[in-house]
Amino acid sequence: MVVLETDKKTLLGYVGRDITDEELEETLFSMGFELEKADDGKLRIEITPERVDMISVQGCARALRQYLGIEPGLKKYEVRPSGIEIFIDESVKNVRPYTVAAVVRGIEFNDERIKEIIWLQEKLHDTYARGRKQAAIGIYPLEPITPPIRYYAEAPEKIRFVPLGAEEPMTGREILEKHPTGIKYAHLLQGKEKYPLFVDAEGKVLSMPPIINSRDLGMVTEDTRNVFVECSGHDLKKLNTVLNVIVTSLADMGGRIESVRVHAYGQGYSPPDLSPWKMTLDSDQLERWSGIRLSAAEMKPLLERMGYDAEEISSTEVEVSIPAYRADVLHPVDIIDDVLRAYGFDNIPEKISNLMTVGGLTKDTVLSEDVREIMTGMGFQEALTLALTSTEDQYHKMNVEEGPHVRLTERKEKSINMVRTWVLPELMKVLQSNRSKPFPQRVFEVGYVVIPDSSSDTLAKNELRLAAVISDDKANYSDAKAVLEMLCRVMGWELALNETGHGSFIPGRTAKILLNGKECGIIGEVHPQVLENYGLEHPASAFEISLQQFIT
């Protein structure tokens, strides 16, 4: 969820009509968005992730104008040629192969508008562009740029310019190693022998995408009147959507949009293309998905209220023109969703489904609740630990070698690097956190682990486990065995124990657990080395079993 933060005066300035707080809240809610008024008077509007066209104040205002009937239907933007060209060199083909660009002229920038466009740029980066991986956006003052512009890749040691936020020139390598923005996005160029560059006809660097603009050509100020906008990445469709969102927002600030001719690999194209694309919707589709039936004449004003143009083909069918900045329309059902927002979900008549079903608990829920009731009845406290953990806790501290597991790559918390493959290590962390509490401590958890599975579509499977641990100055194998035997007796499971070895437990005091003849767990006295690794002074005995066979 993206939160658009603005003030009412700015928003209504773009809407072009005064609206009470109550009307604004109700209108946004009907459209599918929530309004919250902050203590400082700011408006906070929660925009759903798929509506990237509304994460700018201009885009939100445009949608409100359409919904309120101020300017219904598809808003049309004129695009004229700028005469500016970009030449894409073969050297970027294996780095970031494509770019799209546009010019927007005649914008009266002030501090507030500069903040708005920077905010839009960064929100697009963080959401639709997947942290600049799918698209990297550059916005520049047009005046100091000398066209044509060249987009090519260069060895990082040969790149040298002053990046935004710096005072001295830096090489491409230095930017990734020393500049805060470079460090943050260095992974996007990891392993690349050359880094991409935008350079004008005089050899001046515009930017090194997807990392940072140059200070000399890449800073928009209140003196800027014309801007050059580019988006680089791997997917032309996504790049065009991002560009369309930005240039229409700039146009709603009063700018005039101009296209840029891009020459790429023997072909040429001239973004931005703001011509709508078309999809057909009929009454049968609407009724099948929503339960209501409307004629083409009834659907037309509802579609216009949601920012589409609609042409009646027949009494039951309309041709819908979809704005080029809408990234969320992929199927007729997406248009139906908008029709229903305009129609009003509260206006849809209630109807009992023809399919009668009886609700109930799933097998794993019933099993989990039964096991929890038995364990708490034996004096155990339930713990709820996290599925995300570390190889240090799951393997090294447990005195065992690393096994197959699901690794986490891109993560904020560096100490977390995997999804747990067994529960007991997490219970040992619970004991570690409660060393100052009275003993004995008897803790259990019923929860899922994730096991790699090459036969699964997701290459992994969830498995329900029960783990329990007893910590006391006299805790031994027999204590854990007595608990397990009682559990099996109540649940009606046949239990067998076969002596085995395991790095987490004391040799000679460890056994495999077989339930109904199937090996599914381990039991034993926790090894002194494991206790020491977790900073525990009292002995402990524990077991962990898989409950999966009792679900399927």
C-alpha positions as CSV (number, residue, x, y, z in Angstrom):
1,M,0.0,0.0,0.0
2,V,1.4,3.4,-1.0
3,V,0.4,6.4,1.1
4,L,0.0,9.6,-0.8
5,E,0.7,12.5,1.5
6,T,-0.5,16.0,0.5
7,D,-2.6,18.9,1.8
8,K,-6.2,19.6,0.9
9,K,-5.5,22.9,-0.8
10,T,-3.0,21.3,-3.2
11,L,-5.2,18.4,-4.0
12,L,-8.3,20.5,-4.6
13,G,-6.3,22.9,-6.6
14,Y,-5.8,20.1,-9.2
15,V,-9.4,18.8,-8.8
16,G,-10.8,22.2,-9.5
17,R,-13.7,22.1,-7.1
18,D,-14.2,22.6,-3.4
19,I,-15.0,19.3,-1.6
20,T,-15.9,18.8,2.1
21,D,-13.8,16.4,4.2
22,E,-16.7,14.1,4.4
23,E,-17.4,14.1,0.7
24,L,-13.7,13.5,-0.1
25,E,-13.5,10.6,2.4
26,E,-16.7,9.0,1.0
27,T,-15.6,9.5,-2.6
28,L,-12.2,8.0,-2.1
29,F,-13.7,5.1,-0.1
30,S,-16.2,4.4,-3.0
31,M,-13.2,4.3,-5.4
32,G,-11.4,1.8,-3.2
33,F,-9.0,4.1,-1.3
34,E,-8.9,5.3,2.3
35,L,-8.3,8.8,3.6
36,E,-6.7,9.6,6.9
37,K,-6.2,13.2,8.2
38,A,-3.0,13.5,10.1
39,D,-2.5,15.7,13.2
40,D,-0.5,18.3,11.1
41,G,-3.5,18.8,8.8
42,K,-1.9,16.7,6.0
43,L,-4.1,14.3,4.0
44,R,-2.9,10.7,3.9
45,I,-4.5,8.6,1.1
46,E,-3.8,4.9,0.9
47,I,-3.5,4.0,-2.7
48,T,-3.7,0.3,-3.6
49,P,-0.4,-1.0,-5.3
50,E,-1.9,-1.6,-8.7
51,R,-3.0,2.0,-9.3
52,V,0.5,3.4,-10.0
53,D,-1.2,6.3,-12.0
54,M,-2.7,7.6,-8.7
55,I,0.4,7.8,-6.5
56,S,1.0,11.4,-7.5
57,V,-1.3,14.2,-6.3
58,Q,-1.9,15.0,-10.0
59,G,-3.0,11.4,-10.8
60,C,-5.2,11.2,-7.7
61,A,-6.8,14.5,-8.6
62,R,-7.4,13.3,-12.2
63,A,-9.2,10.2,-11.0
64,L,-11.3,12.3,-8.6
65,R,-12.3,14.7,-11.4
66,Q,-13.5,11.8,-13.5
67,Y,-15.3,10.1,-10.6
68,L,-17.1,13.3,-9.5
69,G,-18.2,14.0,-13.1
70,I,-16.1,17.2,-13.4
71,E,-14.1,15.7,-16.3
72,P,-15.5,12.2,-17.0
73,G,-14.0,9.9,-19.6
74,L,-10.5,9.3,-20.9
75,K,-8.3,12.4,-20.5
76,K,-6.4,13.0,-23.7
77,Y,-2.9,14.4,-23.8
78,E,-1.3,15.9,-27.0
79,V,2.2,14.8,-27.8
80,R,4.4,16.7,-30.2
81,P,7.9,15.8,-31.5
82,S,10.8,17.4,-29.7
83,G,13.4,16.7,-32.4
84,I,15.6,15.2,-29.8
85,E,17.2,11.8,-30.4
86,I,18.7,9.1,-28.2
87,F,21.1,6.5,-29.7
88,I,21.4,3.2,-27.8
89,D,24.7,1.5,-28.2
90,E,25.1,-2.3,-28.4
91,S,27.3,-2.2,-25.3
92,V,24.2,-1.9,-23.0
93,K,22.4,-4.9,-24.4
94,N,23.5,-7.2,-21.6
95,V,23.3,-4.6,-18.9
96,R,20.1,-2.5,-19.2
97,P,19.1,-2.8,-22.9
98,Y,16.3,-0.3,-23.3
99,T,15.3,3.3,-22.6
100,V,12.3,5.4,-23.3
101,A,12.3,9.2,-23.0
102,A,10.2,12.4,-23.3
103,V,10.4,16.1,-22.9
104,V,7.9,18.2,-21.0
105,R,8.1,22.0,-21.5
106,G,6.6,25.0,-19.8
107,I,6.4,23.9,-16.2
108,E,6.4,26.5,-13.4
109,F,8.5,24.7,-10.8
110,N,8.5,25.7,-7.1
111,D,9.8,23.9,-4.1
112,E,6.5,22.1,-3.5
113,R,6.3,20.8,-7.1
114,I,9.9,19.7,-7.0
115,K,9.2,17.7,-3.9
116,E,6.1,16.2,-5.5
117,I,8.0,15.0,-8.6
118,I,10.9,13.6,-6.5
119,W,8.3,11.8,-4.3
120,L,6.6,10.3,-7.4
121,Q,9.9,9.2,-8.9
122,E,11.0,7.4,-5.7
123,K,7.6,5.8,-5.1
124,L,7.6,4.4,-8.6
125,H,11.1,3.1,-8.0
126,D,10.1,1.4,-4.7
127,T,6.8,-0.1,-6.0
128,Y,6.2,-0.8,-9.7
129,A,9.9,-0.6,-10.6
130,R,10.8,-3.1,-7.9
131,G,13.5,-1.1,-6.3
132,R,14.8,0.2,-9.6
133,K,15.3,-3.3,-10.9
134,Q,12.5,-3.1,-13.5
135,A,12.9,0.6,-14.3
136,A,15.2,3.4,-13.3
137,I,13.9,7.0,-13.7
138,G,16.0,10.1,-14.5
139,I,14.5,13.6,-14.6
140,Y,16.8,16.4,-15.8
141,P,16.6,20.1,-16.6
142,L,16.6,20.2,-20.4
143,E,18.4,23.5,-20.9
144,P,22.0,22.4,-20.2
145,I,21.7,19.2,-22.3
146,T,23.1,19.2,-25.8
147,P,21.3,16.6,-28.0
148,P,21.6,14.0,-29.4
149,I,22.0,11.8,-26.3
150,R,24.0,8.6,-26.3
151,Y,23.1,5.6,-24.0
152,Y,26.0,3.2,-23.8
153,A,28.1,1.1,-21.3
154,E,31.6,1.9,-20.1
155,A,34.2,0.3,-17.8
156,P,33.6,1.6,-14.3
157,E,37.2,2.9,-14.0
158,K,36.7,5.1,-17.1
159,I,33.5,6.7,-15.8
160,R,34.1,9.9,-14.0
161,F,31.6,12.6,-13.0
162,V,30.2,14.4,-9.9
163,P,27.1,12.5,-8.7
164,L,24.2,14.2,-6.9
165,G,25.1,14.8,-3.3
166,A,28.8,14.9,-3.9
167,E,31.3,17.7,-4.3
168,E,34.1,15.9,-6.2
169,P,34.2,13.7,-9.3
170,M,34.0,9.9,-8.6
171,T,34.5,6.9,-10.8
172,G,31.7,4.4,-11.4
173,R,33.4,2.0,-9.0
174,E,33.8,4.7,-6.3
175,I,30.1,5.6,-6.6
176,L,29.1,2.1,-5.8
177,E,31.6,1.7,-3.0
178,K,31.5,5.2,-1.3
179,H,28.3,7.1,-2.3
180,P,25.3,6.3,0.0
181,T,22.9,5.9,-3.0
182,G,25.6,3.9,-4.9
183,I,26.0,1.5,-1.9
184,K,22.2,1.1,-1.6
185,Y,21.8,0.1,-5.3
186,A,25.2,-1.5,-6.0
187,H,23.6,-4.9,-6.2
188,L,21.8,-3.9,-9.5
189,L,25.2,-3.7,-11.3
190,Q,26.9,-6.5,-9.4
191,G,29.0,-8.7,-11.7
192,K,28.7,-6.3,-14.6
193,E,32.0,-5.5,-16.4
194,K,30.6,-2.2,-17.7
195,Y,28.1,0.3,-16.3
196,P,25.4,2.2,-18.4
197,L,25.7,5.9,-19.0
198,F,23.6,8.7,-20.5
199,V,25.9,11.3,-22.1
200,D,25.0,14.3,-24.3
201,A,26.7,15.4,-27.5
202,E,29.3,17.4,-25.6
203,G,30.3,14.3,-23.6
204,K,28.6,15.6,-20.4
205,V,27.2,12.8,-18.2
206,L,23.5,12.9,-17.4
207,S,23.4,9.9,-15.2
208,M,24.7,6.4,-14.5
209,P,21.5,4.4,-14.3
210,P,20.1,2.8,-12.3
211,I,22.2,4.4,-9.6
212,I,22.3,8.2,-9.7
213,N,22.2,11.4,-11.8
214,S,25.1,13.8,-12.2
215,R,25.1,16.9,-10.2
216,D,25.8,19.2,-13.2
217,L,23.0,18.0,-15.5
218,G,20.7,16.0,-13.2
219,M,19.3,18.5,-10.7
220,V,15.9,20.2,-11.3
221,T,15.6,23.6,-9.6
222,E,13.0,26.4,-9.4
223,D,14.6,28.0,-12.4
224,T,13.9,24.9,-14.5
225,R,11.1,25.2,-17.1
226,N,11.7,22.3,-19.4
227,V,12.6,18.7,-18.3
228,F,14.0,15.7,-20.0
229,V,12.7,12.4,-18.6
230,E,14.1,8.9,-19.3
231,C,13.4,5.4,-18.0
232,S,15.9,2.6,-18.5
233,G,15.4,-1.1,-17.9
234,H,14.7,-4.5,-19.5
235,D,11.0,-4.5,-20.4
236,L,9.8,-1.8,-22.8
237,K,6.1,-2.2,-21.8
238,K,6.9,-1.4,-18.2
239,L,9.2,1.4,-19.1
240,N,6.5,3.0,-21.2
241,T,4.0,2.7,-18.4
242,V,6.4,4.4,-16.0
243,L,7.1,7.2,-18.5
244,N,3.4,7.7,-19.2
245,V,2.7,8.1,-15.5
246,I,5.4,10.7,-15.0
247,V,4.7,12.8,-18.1
248,T,1.0,12.9,-17.6
249,S,1.6,14.1,-14.0
250,L,4.0,16.8,-15.3
251,A,1.4,17.7,-18.0
252,D,-1.2,18.2,-15.3
253,M,1.2,20.6,-13.7
254,G,0.8,22.7,-16.9
255,G,3.5,21.1,-19.0
256,R,3.5,20.3,-22.7
257,I,4.6,16.8,-23.7
258,E,7.0,16.1,-26.5
259,S,8.3,12.8,-27.8
260,V,11.9,11.7,-28.2
261,R,13.1,9.5,-31.0
262,V,15.0,6.5,-29.7
263,H,17.3,4.5,-32.0
264,A,17.9,0.9,-30.7
265,Y,19.5,-2.0,-32.4
266,G,18.5,-1.1,-35.9
267,Q,15.0,0.0,-35.0
268,G,13.4,3.2,-33.8
269,Y,10.5,4.3,-31.6
270,S,9.2,7.6,-30.3
271,P,7.9,7.5,-26.8
272,P,5.7,8.5,-25.0
273,D,2.8,6.7,-26.7
274,L,-0.3,7.9,-24.9
275,S,-2.8,6.5,-27.3
276,P,-5.4,4.3,-25.5
277,W,-5.7,0.6,-26.1
278,K,-9.0,-1.1,-26.4
279,M,-10.9,-4.0,-24.9
280,T,-14.5,-5.3,-25.3
281,L,-16.9,-5.8,-22.4
282,D,-20.4,-7.3,-22.7
283,S,-23.3,-7.7,-20.4
284,D,-22.9,-11.4,-20.1
285,Q,-19.3,-11.0,-18.8
286,L,-20.5,-8.4,-16.2
287,E,-23.3,-10.6,-15.0
288,R,-21.1,-13.7,-14.8
289,W,-18.5,-12.0,-12.6
290,S,-20.8,-9.7,-10.6
291,G,-24.3,-11.0,-10.6
292,I,-25.7,-7.8,-12.0
293,R,-26.8,-7.2,-15.6
294,L,-26.4,-3.8,-17.3
295,S,-27.0,-2.7,-20.9
296,A,-24.3,-1.0,-22.9
297,A,-26.0,2.3,-22.4
298,E,-25.9,1.8,-18.6
299,M,-22.3,0.7,-18.6
300,K,-21.1,3.7,-20.6
301,P,-21.4,6.4,-18.0
302,L,-20.0,4.2,-15.3
303,L,-16.9,3.5,-17.4
304,E,-16.5,7.2,-18.1
305,R,-16.8,7.9,-14.4
306,M,-13.7,5.6,-13.9
307,G,-11.6,7.4,-16.6
308,Y,-12.4,5.2,-19.6
309,D,-14.0,6.1,-22.9
310,A,-16.7,3.7,-24.0
311,E,-18.4,3.2,-27.4
312,E,-21.6,1.2,-27.7
313,I,-21.2,-1.6,-30.2
314,S,-24.6,-3.1,-29.5
315,S,-27.2,-3.0,-26.8
316,T,-25.1,-5.4,-24.7
317,E,-21.5,-4.6,-25.7
318,V,-19.1,-1.7,-25.4
319,E,-15.6,-1.1,-26.7
320,V,-13.6,0.3,-23.8
321,S,-10.6,2.7,-24.5
322,I,-8.1,2.2,-21.7
323,P,-5.6,5.0,-20.7
324,A,-2.0,4.4,-21.5
325,Y,-1.0,5.2,-17.9
326,R,-3.2,2.4,-16.4
327,A,-0.9,-0.5,-15.6
328,D,-3.6,-2.5,-13.7
329,V,-5.9,-3.4,-16.6
330,L,-4.9,-6.8,-17.8
331,H,-8.3,-8.6,-18.3
332,P,-12.0,-7.7,-18.7
333,V,-12.5,-8.5,-15.0
334,D,-10.3,-5.5,-14.1
335,I,-12.7,-3.3,-16.0
336,I,-15.7,-5.0,-14.4
337,D,-14.1,-4.1,-11.0
338,D,-14.1,-0.5,-12.0
339,V,-17.7,-0.6,-13.3
340,L,-18.7,-2.0,-9.9
341,R,-16.9,0.8,-8.1
342,A,-18.8,3.4,-10.1
343,Y,-22.1,1.5,-9.7
344,G,-21.5,1.3,-6.0
345,F,-20.9,-2.0,-4.2
346,D,-23.7,-1.2,-1.7
347,N,-26.1,-1.1,-4.7
348,I,-25.5,-4.7,-5.7
349,P,-28.5,-6.8,-4.5
350,E,-27.8,-9.5,-2.0
351,K,-28.2,-13.0,-3.3
352,I,-27.8,-16.4,-1.7
353,S,-25.3,-18.5,-3.6
354,N,-26.6,-21.5,-5.5
355,L,-23.6,-23.5,-4.2
356,M,-24.4,-24.6,-0.6
357,T,-21.3,-25.4,1.4
358,V,-20.7,-26.2,5.1
359,G,-17.8,-24.4,6.8
360,G,-15.5,-26.2,9.0
361,L,-11.9,-26.4,10.3
362,T,-9.2,-27.9,8.2
363,K,-7.5,-31.1,9.2
364,D,-4.2,-29.4,10.2
365,T,-6.1,-26.9,12.4
366,V,-8.0,-29.7,14.2
367,L,-4.8,-31.7,14.7
368,S,-2.9,-28.6,15.9
369,E,-5.6,-27.7,18.4
370,D,-5.7,-31.3,19.8
371,V,-2.0,-31.4,20.2
372,R,-1.9,-28.0,21.8
373,E,-4.6,-29.0,24.3
374,I,-2.7,-32.1,25.3
375,M,0.7,-30.3,25.7
376,T,-0.8,-27.5,27.8
377,G,-2.5,-30.1,29.9
378,M,0.9,-31.6,30.7
379,G,2.1,-28.3,32.0
380,F,3.8,-26.9,28.9
381,Q,3.7,-23.3,27.8
382,E,3.2,-22.6,24.1
383,A,5.7,-20.5,22.2
384,L,5.1,-18.8,18.8
385,T,8.5,-18.2,17.1
386,L,9.4,-16.8,13.7
387,A,9.8,-18.8,10.5
388,L,12.6,-16.6,9.3
389,T,15.9,-17.4,11.1
390,S,19.6,-17.9,10.5
391,T,21.9,-20.8,9.6
392,E,23.8,-19.9,12.7
393,D,20.8,-20.8,14.9
394,Q,19.4,-23.6,12.8
395,Y,22.7,-25.5,12.3
396,H,25.9,-24.1,13.8
397,K,24.6,-23.5,17.3
398,M,22.8,-26.9,17.2
399,N,26.1,-28.6,16.4
400,V,25.0,-30.0,13.1
401,E,26.1,-29.5,9.5
402,E,24.0,-27.3,7.2
403,G,21.3,-29.1,5.3
404,P,19.1,-28.2,2.3
405,H,17.1,-25.1,3.1
406,V,15.4,-22.1,1.5
407,R,17.8,-19.2,1.5
408,L,17.0,-15.5,1.7
409,T,19.0,-13.3,-0.6
410,E,17.8,-9.6,-0.7
411,R,17.0,-8.8,2.9
412,K,17.3,-5.8,5.3
413,E,18.3,-7.7,8.4
414,K,21.6,-9.4,7.6
415,S,21.4,-11.8,10.5
416,I,18.3,-13.5,9.0
417,N,19.2,-15.6,6.0
418,M,16.9,-18.6,5.7
419,V,13.5,-20.1,6.5
420,R,13.5,-22.6,9.3
421,T,13.8,-26.4,8.6
422,W,13.1,-27.4,12.2
423,V,11.5,-25.8,15.2
424,L,13.7,-26.9,18.1
425,P,16.5,-24.3,17.6
426,E,13.9,-21.6,17.9
427,L,12.7,-23.0,21.2
428,M,16.3,-23.0,22.4
429,K,16.3,-19.3,21.7
430,V,13.2,-19.0,23.8
431,L,15.1,-20.7,26.7
432,Q,18.0,-18.3,26.1
433,S,15.7,-15.3,26.4
434,N,14.2,-16.6,29.6
435,R,17.3,-17.7,31.6
436,S,16.3,-15.4,34.5
437,K,12.8,-17.0,34.8
438,P,12.0,-19.7,37.4
439,F,12.7,-23.4,36.5
440,P,11.6,-25.9,35.4
441,Q,10.8,-24.5,32.0
442,R,8.6,-26.6,29.7
443,V,8.0,-25.1,26.3
444,F,6.4,-26.4,23.1
445,E,5.4,-25.1,19.6
446,V,3.2,-26.4,16.9
447,G,4.2,-24.7,13.7
448,Y,5.3,-25.1,10.1
449,V,8.8,-25.5,8.7
450,V,9.8,-25.2,5.0
451,I,11.6,-28.1,3.3
452,P,13.1,-27.9,-0.2
453,D,11.3,-30.2,-2.6
454,S,12.2,-30.4,-6.2
455,S,8.9,-32.2,-7.1
456,S,6.9,-29.2,-5.9
457,D,5.9,-26.3,-8.2
458,T,7.4,-23.9,-5.7
459,L,10.4,-26.2,-5.1
460,A,9.5,-26.2,-1.4
461,K,6.9,-27.7,0.8
462,N,5.4,-26.7,4.2
463,E,5.5,-29.4,7.0
464,L,3.7,-29.2,10.3
465,R,5.9,-30.0,13.3
466,L,5.6,-30.3,17.1
467,A,8.7,-29.5,19.1
468,A,9.0,-29.6,22.9
469,V,11.8,-28.9,25.4
470,I,12.2,-29.4,29.1
471,S,14.9,-27.4,30.9
472,D,15.7,-28.1,34.6
473,D,18.7,-29.1,36.8
474,K,17.5,-32.7,36.5
475,A,16.1,-32.8,33.0
476,N,16.9,-36.1,31.2
477,Y,15.9,-38.4,28.3
478,S,13.2,-40.1,30.4
479,D,11.4,-36.8,31.0
480,A,11.0,-36.1,27.3
481,K,10.2,-39.8,26.6
482,A,7.4,-39.7,29.2
483,V,5.8,-36.6,27.6
484,L,6.0,-38.2,24.1
485,E,4.5,-41.5,25.3
486,M,1.6,-39.7,26.9
487,L,0.9,-37.6,23.8
488,C,0.9,-40.8,21.6
489,R,-1.4,-42.6,24.0
490,V,-4.0,-39.9,24.0
491,M,-3.8,-39.3,20.2
492,G,-3.9,-43.1,19.5
493,W,-0.5,-43.2,17.8
494,E,1.8,-46.2,17.8
495,L,5.2,-45.2,19.1
496,A,8.6,-46.8,18.6
497,L,12.1,-45.5,19.5
498,N,15.3,-46.6,17.9
499,E,18.7,-45.5,19.2
500,T,20.6,-43.2,16.9
501,G,23.2,-40.4,16.8
502,H,22.6,-36.7,16.3
503,G,24.9,-33.8,16.8
504,S,22.4,-31.8,18.8
505,F,22.0,-34.6,21.4
506,I,24.2,-36.6,23.8
507,P,25.5,-39.9,22.2
508,G,23.7,-42.9,23.8
509,R,20.8,-40.7,24.9
510,T,19.2,-40.1,21.5
511,A,16.6,-42.0,19.5
512,K,14.7,-41.8,16.2
513,I,10.9,-41.4,16.7
514,L,8.7,-43.7,14.7
515,L,4.9,-43.0,14.7
516,N,2.6,-45.7,13.2
517,G,5.8,-47.3,11.8
518,K,7.0,-44.2,10.0
519,E,10.2,-42.4,11.0
520,C,9.2,-38.8,11.7
521,G,11.3,-37.2,14.4
522,I,14.1,-37.2,17.0
523,I,14.3,-37.2,20.8
524,G,17.1,-37.0,23.3
525,E,19.1,-35.0,25.9
526,V,20.5,-31.8,24.5
527,H,24.2,-31.9,23.9
528,P,26.3,-29.7,26.4
529,Q,27.9,-27.9,23.5
530,V,24.5,-26.8,22.3
531,L,23.6,-25.6,25.8
532,E,26.8,-23.7,25.9
533,N,26.2,-22.2,22.4
534,Y,22.9,-20.8,23.7
535,G,24.3,-19.7,27.1
536,L,22.2,-22.2,29.0
537,E,23.3,-23.6,32.3
538,H,20.6,-26.2,33.0
539,P,20.4,-29.6,31.3
540,A,17.6,-29.9,28.7
541,S,15.8,-32.8,27.0
542,A,13.7,-32.3,23.9
543,F,11.9,-33.9,20.9
544,E,10.6,-32.8,17.6
545,I,8.1,-34.8,15.4
546,S,6.5,-34.2,12.0
547,L,2.7,-34.2,12.1
548,Q,2.3,-34.2,8.4
549,Q,1.3,-37.9,8.0
550,F,-1.7,-37.3,10.2
551,I,-3.0,-34.5,7.9
552,T,-2.8,-36.0,4.4
